């Protein structure tokens, strides 16, 4: 990651809302999950971080708070 991590960190300092999957965001801050991952990203500059977790819902963090939200399973349908 090295030099690219430094470039990403400079960008994140100017970001208001950062949204990504656990896999995408963990690539930059390590093997954390859920709210812990959101908090680690938030500590690097963004005002609000949302971590998408697929069927496990989502996690979020700001400088003052954080949490996790569950999802409800939705049965898929083919439109074809």
Secondary structure in CASP SS format (residue, H / E / C, confidence):
PFRMAT SS
TARGET T0000
AUTHOR 0000-0000-0000
METHOD secondary structure of the structure
MODEL  1
X C 1.00
X H 1.00
X H 1.00
X H 1.00
X H 1.00
X H 1.00
X H 1.00
X H 1.00
X H 1.00
X H 1.00
X H 1.00
X H 1.00
X C 1.00
X C 1.00
X C 1.00
X C 1.00
X E 1.00
X E 1.00
X E 1.00
X E 1.00
X E 1.00
X H 1.00
X H 1.00
X H 1.00
X H 1.00
X H 1.00
X H 1.00
X H 1.00
X H 1.00
X C 1.00
X C 1.00
X C 1.00
X C 1.00
X H 1.00
X H 1.00
X H 1.00
X H 1.00
X H 1.00
X H 1.00
X H 1.00
X H 1.00
X H 1.00
X C 1.00
X C 1.00
X C 1.00
X C 1.00
X C 1.00
X E 1.00
X E 1.00
X E 1.00
X E 1.00
X E 1.00
X C 1.00
X H 1.00
X H 1.00
X H 1.00
X C 1.00
X E 1.00
X E 1.00
X E 1.00
X E 1.00
X E 1.00
X C 1.00
X C 1.00
X C 1.00
X E 1.00
X E 1.00
X E 1.00
X E 1.00
X C 1.00
X C 1.00
X C 1.00
X C 1.00
X C 1.00
X C 1.00
X C 1.00
X C 1.00
X C 1.00
X C 1.00
X C 1.00
END
